[in-house]
């Protein structure tokens, strides 16, 4: 016999997915997002829900405020992080349909989340609520405890900073996948000339080892430096690596596997012709949820 879910739990479960999506985009970690959602659940069950007019608004407000507080504490840790910090990737083995448009300004992409790390916690919350979740400025004002006018300025400033670092680019998913497949073949073959041609002149390569895996301690700038860096890193073991296509945060990416051990997840920002930016997560703590069969 299946137990009947009480009304408060049912209302929470109706919103759990949205709460998790907000929390992950705020914190860049699956475990941190789960903790924020669980804390919201506990607070919801301690609240006098009979006085709550909109359960969704109450829950979104609560999880956002929890994430802002948590992000403030995490910033000190991330500033002391060894090398560049990247969000924990969300990896799926099954790719999206080949003819599906792949907007490389995806609201979930590693590239965007990396840029959002440069925003203050309240800026990040306001940007995400408005630009990703289409939240009204009146509701954002309540969540942040600011005037609507102030929230409009915050969102405008944050959006401008994001656009400056990452202009919107839209390509066909098949084109992005072909480009990434060519990259994998060139890397495995140690073909430096082909690698050089795949990257835009001002491209960047960001790798996150967290001091627990071999990775560049600074962002590598420029196609030539990236090509030389990659052939150097993979020179001795490229023949052992199996590069498998995966979806990373909703976009085409690669898993670098030796045996059955995933040691790197790579995601890319492209214009369909060249790789504009690449992000490699090697920190094993951030790959613990990745399963490649």
KOLSEGU-713922 format. One record per residue: residue in one letter; x, y, z of N, C-alpha, C in turn. Coordinates in pm, whole numbers, padded with zeros to 5 digits, always signed. Layout:
AXYZXYZXYZ...
//
This chain:
X+00084-00119+00000+00000+00000+00000+00088+00126+00000X+00063+00217-00091+00145+00337-00102+00097+00443-00006X+00190+00498+00072+00155+00601+00168+00118+00729+00094X+00016+00798+00146-00027+00924+00086+00065+01037+00132X+00113+01117+00039+00202+01228+00071+00121+01342+00132X+00170+01397+00244+00097+01507+00306+00104+01630+00216X+00006+01722+00227-00001+01837+00136+00125+01923+00133X+00188+01947+00248+00308+02030+00250+00422+01965+00173X+00439+01834+00194+00544+01763+00121+00515+01762-00028X+00387+01744-00064+00349+01744-00206+00381+01878-00271X+00351+01988-00201+00381+02120-00257+00532+02138-00274X+00608+02090-00177+00753+02102-00189+00804+02021-00308X+00757+01898-00321+00806+01811-00429+00771+01867-00566X+00660+01940-00575+00624+02003-00702+00729+02105-00745X+00799+02161-00648+00896+02267-00676+01042+02223-00661X+01064+02098-00621+01200+02052-00593+01293+02073-00713X+01248+02038-00833+01333+02051-00951+01380+02193-00974X+01287+02288-00963+01324+02427-00983+01420+02474-00875X+01397+02434-00752+01485+02473-00642+01626+02421-00665X+01638+02297-00712+01770+02240-00737+01839+02313-00851X+01763+02347-00956+01823+02417-01069+01876+02554-01028X+01803+02623-00942+01852+02751-00891+01978+02730-00808X+01973+02634-00717+02084+02611-00624+02211+02569-00698X+02199+02482-00797+02318+02440-00871+02379+02557-00947X+02297+02638-01011+02349+02752-01085+02412+02856-00992X+02363+02864-00872+02421+02956-00774+02553+02904-00719X+02559+02774-00690+02672+02719-00614+02770+02638-00698X+02727+02587-00814+02818+02513-00900+02861+02379-00847X+02782+02323-00756+02815+02193-00695+02687+02115-00672X+02687+01988-00711+02568+01906-00690+02540+01885-00542X+02644+01855-00465+02624+01830-00322+02579+01956-00249X+02640+02070-00284+02599+02196-00222+02455+02229-00259X+02417+02201-00383+02280+02226-00425+02183+02138-00348X+02218+02011-00333+02132+01919-00258+02116+01966-00113X+02226+02013-00054+02220+02061+00084+02127+02181+00096X+02135+02272-00001+02049+02391+00002+01902+02353-00012X+01875+02259-00101+01736+02214-00120+01686+02143+00006X+01769+02061+00067+01728+01990+00188+01703+02088+00302X+01787+02189+00314+01768+02290+00418+01638+02365+00395X+01607+02393+00268+01481+02458+00234+01363+02370+00274X+01375+02242+00249+01271+02146+00287+01244+02149+00437X+01352+02148+00515+01337+02149+00660+01271+02278+00708X+01309+02390+00648+01250+02519+00687+01103+02526+00647X+01072+02468+00533+00933+02465+00486+00845+02390+00585X+00895+02280+00636+00815+02200+00729+00810+02260+00870X+00898+02355+00897+00891+02425+01026+00807+02552+01017X+00775+02593+00894+00701+02718+00873+00552+02697+00893X+00481+02808+00918+00334+02805+00925+00284+02821+00782X+00274+02710+00712+00242+02713+00570+00100+02762+00541X+00015+02761+00644-00122+02810+00624-00123+02958+00590X-00017+03029+00627-00010+03173+00603+00068+03206+00475X+00115+03103+00406+00192+03123+00284+00098+03130+00164X+00096+03245+00097+00007+03263-00018+00056+03187-00140X+00187+03192-00163+00245+03125-00280+00359+03035-00235X+00336+02905-00225+00442+02813-00184+00567+02825-00271X+00549+02838-00403+00666+02846-00492+00749+02970-00461X+00683+03086-00443+00756+03208-00413+00830+03196-00281X+00767+03136-00182+00830+03118-00050+00952+03029-00064X+00938+02920-00137+01048+02823-00151+01164+02881-00231X+01132+02953-00340+01237+03014-00421+01312+03120-00341X+01238+03199-00265+01300+03300-00180+01395+03236-00080X+01349+03130-00016+01429+03063+00086+01555+03001+00029X+01542+02925-00081+01660+02859-00136+01759+02961-00191X+01710+03071-00248+01800+03173-00300+01878+03240-00188X+01810+03273-00080+01879+03336+00033+01980+03242+00096X+01945+03115+00105+02040+03017+00158+02164+03009+00069X+02142+03012-00062+02255+03003-00156+02342+03128-00149X+02281+03244-00132+02359+03367-00119+02448+03359+00004X+02392+03315+00116+02470+03302+00239+02581+03200+00223X+02550+03088+00159+02650+02983+00140+02760+03029+00045X+02723+03101-00059+02821+03147-00156+02917+03246-00093X+02868+03329-00004+02956+03422+00066+03063+03348+00144X+03027+03236+00204+03123+03157+00281+03219+03081+00187X+03166+03038+00073+03248+02961-00021+03350+03047-00094X+03324+03175-00106+03413+03261-00184+03555+03261-00129X+03566+03262+00003+03700+03260+00064+03772+03130+00030X+03698+03018+00032+03758+02889-00001+03803+02888-00148X+03722+02943-00235+03752+02939-00377+03866+03034-00413X+03880+03142-00338+03992+03233-00361+04125+03167-00324X+04119+03072-00228+04240+03001-00186+04260+02871-00263X+04173+02844-00358+04176+02720-00437+04303+02714-00520X+04357+02594-00536+04477+02576-00617+04442+02578-00765X+04486+02682-00836+04455+02695-00977+04314+02749-00999X+04271+02754-01126+04136+02802-01157+04029+02711-01097X+03919+02772-01054+03804+02696-01002+03698+02688-01110X+03649+02566-01137+03539+02545-01230+03426+02473-01159X+03303+02491-01204+03191+02421-01141+03197+02271-01166X+03134+02197-01079+03124+02053-01097+03036+02025-01218X+03083+01948-01316+03005+01928-01438+02889+01830-01419X+02782+01856-01493+02670+01764-01501+02686+01687-01631X+02711+01558-01621+02750+01479-01739+02644+01375-01771X+02607+01370-01898+02516+01268-01949+02583+01198-02066X+02567+01067-02073+02626+00992-02183+02540+01006-02308X+02409+01013-02292+02319+01025-02406+02318+01168-02456X+02351+01186-02583+02355+01321-02641+02217+01363-02687X+02197+01493-02701+02071+01546-02754+02065+01519-02904X+01948+01541-02962+01931+01519-03105+02029+01603-03185X+02083+01546-03292+02189+01613-03368+02141+01741-03434X+02010+01751-03465+01961+01871-03531+01909+01974-03433X+01926+01951-03306+01880+02047-03206+01976+02165-03199X+01925+02289-03203+02014+02405-03193+02091+02402-03062X+02219+02431-03067+02301+02433-02946+02342+02576-02919X+02264+02648-02839+02298+02785-02809+02410+02785-02708X+02525+02836-02749+02641+02829-02663+02645+02940-02560X+02533+03008-02544+02514+03097-02431+02416+03029-02337X+02417+02895-02334+02328+02815-02251+02331+02863-02107X+02212+02864-02045+02205+02911-01907+02262+02810-01809X+02306+02695-01857+02361+02592-01770+02508+02564-01796X+02562+02620-01903+02696+02581-01948+02805+02612-01846X+02911+02534-01853+03027+02556-01766+03085+02695-01791X+03085+02737-01918+03139+02868-01952+03065+02979-01878X+02932+02972-01878+02854+03076-01810+02875+03070-01659X+02870+02950-01602+02885+02938-01457+03023+02986-01412X+03123+02966-01495+03257+03014-01461+03259+03167-01456X+03188+03230-01549+03182+03376-01550+03101+03427-01431X+02996+03357-01396+02913+03400-01284+02989+03400-01152X+03099+03323-01146+03182+03323-01026+03241+03462-00999X+03249+03544-01102+03307+03677-01086+03206+03777-01029X+03080+03739-01022+02976+03828-00970+02964+03811-00818X+02924+03917-00751+02893+03908-00609+02770+03818-00592X+02754+03752-00477+02642+03659-00458+02505+03716-00492X+02476+03839-00449+02345+03898-00478+02331+03930-00627X+02440+03971-00691+02437+03995-00836+02406+03865-00910X+02472+03760-00868+02452+03629-00932+02308+03584-00917X+02253+03601-00798+02114+03561-00773+02018+03642-00859X+02037+03773-00862+01947+03859-00938+01954+03827-01087X+02076+03807-01139+02094+03774-01280+02023+03643-01315X+02048+03541-01235+01988+03410-01264+01836+03412-01254X+01785+03476-01150+01640+03480-01132+01573+03549-01249X+01633+03658-01296+01571+03734-01404+01599+03674-01541X+01726+03650-01571+01765+03611-01706+01741+03463-01736X+01744+03380-01634+01727+03235-01654+01588+03189-01616X+01538+03235-01501+01410+03186-01450+01296+03285-01470X+01323+03396-01540+01220+03492-01579+01136+03540-01459X+01203+03562-01348+01136+03609-01227+01111+03759-01239X+00995+03804-01194+00962+03946-01200+01048+04028-01106X+01070+04153-01142+01153+04239-01057+01090+04260-00920X+00956+04257-00913+00890+04272-00784+00926+04156-00691X+00930+04035-00748+00967+03919-00666+01115+03920-00631X+01200+03961-00725+01343+03969-00697+01369+04069-00584X+01295+04179-00586+01309+04280-00481+01278+04222-00343X+01175+04139-00335+01139+04076-00208+01248+03979-00165X+01297+03900-00259+01399+03799-00228+01527+03865-00176X+01568+03973-00241+01695+04038-00205+01678+04147-00099X+01553+04184-00071+01531+04290+00026+01575+04426-00024X+01556+04449-00155+01596+04576-00216+01478+04631-00297X+01490+04755-00343+01386+04814-00426+01390+04754-00566X+01278+04764-00637+01275+04714-00774+01376+04788-00861X+01389+04919-00839+01484+04998-00918+01627+04949-00895X+01659+04920-00770+01794+04870-00739+01818+04735-00805X+01716+04650-00806+01729+04516-00866+01748+04527-01017X+01679+04621-01080+01695+04641-01224+01839+04681-01256X+01896+04767-01174+02034+04809-01195+02131+04694-01174X+02104+04612-01072+02191+04497-01045+02190+04401-01163X+02070+04369-01213+02058+04275-01325+02124+04333-01450X+02100+04460-01476+02158+04524-01595+02310+04521-01589X+02366+04553-01473+02511+04553-01458+02568+04413-01473X+02502+04315-01413+02549+04177-01422+02541+04126-01565X+02430+04154-01633+02413+04109-01771+02519+04170-01862X+02551+04296-01839+02654+04362-01920+02790+04296-01899X+02821+04262-01775+02949+04196-01746+02955+04058-01810X+02844+03986-01809+02840+03853-01869+02857+03863-02020X+02787+03958-02083+02797+03973-02229+02937+04014-02272X+03003+04097-02192+03138+04140-02226+03235+04022-02227X+03218+03931-02132+03307+03816-02122+03266+03702-02214X+03138+03700-02250+03088+03585-02324+02973+03625-02416X+03005+03682-02532+02901+03720-02627+02818+03599-02668X+02693+03622-02698+02603+03513-02736+02645+03455-02871X+02655+03322-02876+02691+03252-02998+02597+03134-03012X+02542+03114-03130+02448+03004-03150+02493+02922-03270X+02506+02792-03252+02547+02704-03361+02461+02579-03359X+02465+02507-03469+02397+02378-03475+02475+02276-03392X+02405+02195-03316+02472+02098-03229+02563+02004-03308X+02519+01965-03427+02601+01874-03508+02735+01937-03543X+02736+02067-03570+02861+02136-03603+02955+02137-03484X+02898+02163-03365+02980+02163-03244+03036+02024-03216X+02953+01921-03234+02998+01785-03209+03108+01744-03306X+03095+01784-03432+03199+01751-03531+03330+01818-03494X+03324+01943-03454+03444+02016-03415+03513+01949-03297X+03434+01907-03199+03489+01844-03079+03545+01705-03111X+03479+01634-03201+03529+01503-03243+03664+01517-03314X+03677+01620-03398+03804+01645-03467+03912+01679-03365X+03876+01755-03265+03970+01789-03158+04019+01662-03087X+03929+01572-03054+03966+01448-02985+04061+01364-03069X+04032+01355-03199+04118+01277-03288+04258+01339-03298X+04263+01472-03308+04391+01540-03319+04472+01527-03191X+04404+01533-03077+04475+01522-02949+04531+01381-02932X+04452+01283-02969+04499+01145-02957+04615+01117-03052X+04611+01180-03169+04718+01160-03268+04836+01252-03244X+04826+01339-03145+04932+01437-03116+04960+01525-03237X+04853+01562-03307+04863+01643-03428+04854+01791-03388X+04968+01851-03361+04972+01988-03310+04921+02089-03413X+04949+02065-03541+04904+02158-03644+04751+02162-03653X+04689+02045-03646+04543+02042-03651+04483+02107-03527X+04542+02079-03412+04495+02143-03288+04504+02295-03300X+04613+02344-03353+04632+02487-03370+04521+02547-03456X+04483+02475-03561+04380+02525-03651+04240+02519-03593X+04221+02437-03491+04088+02422-03431+04053+02535-03334X+04155+02599-03277+04130+02702-03176+04135+02841-03237X+04045+02926-03192+04049+03066-03231+04178+03128-03177X+04224+03231-03245+04353+03291-03208+04356+03334-03061X+04246+03389-03011+04241+03438-02873+04174+03338-02779X+04171+03212-02814+04105+03110-02732+04173+03095-02596X+04099+03036-02503+04155+03007-02370+04130+02861-02334X+04220+02809-02252+04205+02673-02198+04214+02684-02046X+04107+02647-01978+04102+02653-01832+04092+02512-01777X+04185+02474-01691+04181+02340-01633+04178+02349-01480X+04095+02265-01421+04072+02265-01277+04116+02130-01220X+04235+02134-01155+04283+02014-01088+04270+02022-00938X+04249+02144-00888+04229+02163-00745+04345+02118-00659X+04463+02106-00718+04578+02057-00643+04577+01906-00624X+04479+01838-00683+04465+01693-00666+04487+01617-00796X+04505+01689-00905+04532+01628-01036+04619+01725-01114X+04698+01672-01206+04787+01756-01285+04706+01847-01376X+04727+01978-01360+04653+02075-01439+04730+02206-01440X+04706+02287-01543+04769+02418-01550+04718+02503-01434X+04808+02573-01369+04771+02656-01255+04717+02792-01297X+04730+02823-01426+04674+02946-01480+04604+02916-01611X+04515+03004-01649+04446+02989-01778+04550+03003-01889X+04543+02913-01987+04633+02917-02103+04566+03000-02212X+04635+03102-02261+04579+03194-02360+04645+03176-02496X+04562+03175-02601+04614+03173-02737+04621+03034-02796X+04585+03022-02925+04580+02893-02993+04714+02822-02991X+04821+02894-03017+04953+02832-03024+04993+02773-02889X+04975+02850-02783+05010+02801-02649+04924+02682-02608X+04795+02688-02644+04706+02577-02610+04749+02450-02682X+04778+02460-02811+04819+02342-02889+04947+02281-02832X+05043+02367-02797+05169+02315-02741+05147+02257-02602X+05062+02321-02524+05031+02272-02389+04967+02133-02395X+04868+02117-02481+04796+01990-02488+04883+01877-02540X+04962+01903-02642+05049+01795-02692+05154+01760-02588X+05196+01857-02510+05292+01828-02404+05231+01743-02294X+05110+01778-02253+05043+01705-02145+05014+01561-02185X+04970+01541-02310+04926+01407-02353+05035+01330-02429X+05157+01384-02435+05262+01323-02518+05287+01175-02483X+05297+01145-02355+05336+01010-02315+05218+00913-02304X+05096+00966-02289+04986+00874-02262+04866+00885-02352X+04878+00960-02462+04762+00981-02549+04706+00849-02602X+04794+00752-02629+04748+00625-02685+04666+00544-02585X+04675+00579-02457+04600+00507-02353+04463+00568-02327X+04442+00690-02378+04321+00765-02345+04211+00737-02446X+04093+00712-02393+03974+00696-02476+03890+00823-02459X+03873+00900-02566+03793+01021-02560+03649+00987-02601X+03557+01002-02510+03419+00963-02535+03328+01086-02539X+03242+01095-02641+03150+01209-02648+03045+01200-02537X+03023+01310-02470+02921+01318-02365+02855+01455-02374X+02748+01470-02301+02684+01601-02287+02726+01658-02153X+02782+01778-02154+02829+01843-02031+02746+01970-02009X+02669+01969-01904+02582+02083-01875+02498+02124-01996X+02447+02023-02064+02357+02047-02176+02423+02070-02310X+02556+02069-02314+02627+02097-02439+02724+01984-02473X+02763+01971-02600+02857+01865-02640+02991+01880-02568X+03043+01767-02520+03171+01768-02451+03241+01636-02466X+03348+01617-02389+03427+01494-02396+03459+01445-02256X+03462+01314-02244+03516+01251-02124+03646+01184-02163X+03752+01210-02089+03881+01144-02112+03889+01028-02014X+03899+00906-02068+03891+00786-01986+04013+00698-02010X+04070+00645-01903+04176+00545-01911+04123+00421-01841X+04110+00312-01915+04042+00195-01861+03896+00230-01845X+03848+00228-01722+03712+00274-01694+03713+00393-01599X+03830+00455-01583+03846+00567-01491+03839+00698-01566X+03740+00780-01534+03730+00913-01593+03827+01006-01520X+03918+01067-01594+04011+01158-01528+03994+01303-01572X+03911+01326-01675+03886+01463-01717+03753+01473-01790X+03679+01580-01761+03559+01613-01836+03583+01749-01901X+03568+01753-02033+03596+01876-02107+03469+01932-02170X+03453+02063-02159+03343+02132-02226+03400+02246-02307X+03322+02292-02405+03376+02386-02503+03275+02495-02537X+03329+02613-02564+03250+02721-02622+03300+02739-02764X+03212+02724-02861+03253+02731-03001+03159+02820-03080X+03203+02856-03200+03114+02925-03293+03077+02833-03409X+03109+02705-03394+03081+02607-03498+03198+02586-03592X+03293+02680-03593+03410+02670-03680+03540+02659-03601X+03543+02725-03487+03662+02724-03403+03620+02707-03256X+03712+02656-03176+03691+02649-03032+03733+02783-02974X+03640+02848-02907+03666+02980-02849+03724+02970-02709X+03670+02877-02632+03719+02853-02496+03696+02707-02462X+03785+02651-02381+03770+02512-02338+03791+02504-02188X+03719+02411-02126+03722+02396-01980+03738+02248-01947X+03841+02215-01871+03867+02076-01834+03864+02061-01682X+03774+01978-01634+03766+01950-01491+03838+01818-01465X+03946+01825-01385+04026+01707-01352+04023+01674-01203X+03980+01768-01121+03973+01744-00977+03883+01623-00951X+03939+01515-00895+03858+01393-00876+03737+01414-00787X+03743+01511-00697+03628+01539-00611+03508+01586-00692X+03534+01650-00805+03427+01701-00888+03380+01601-00994X+03447+01487-00998+03410+01383-01095+03345+01263-01029X+03320+01273-00899+03270+01157-00826+03129+01115-00871X+03051+01209-00925+02917+01175-00969+02912+01130-01116X+03026+01135-01184+03030+01101-01326+03037+00950-01344X+02947+00899-01425+02946+00755-01456+02944+00736-01607X+03049+00677-01659+03062+00650-01802+03067+00499-01820X+02967+00446-01886+02963+00298-01905+03006+00261-02046
//
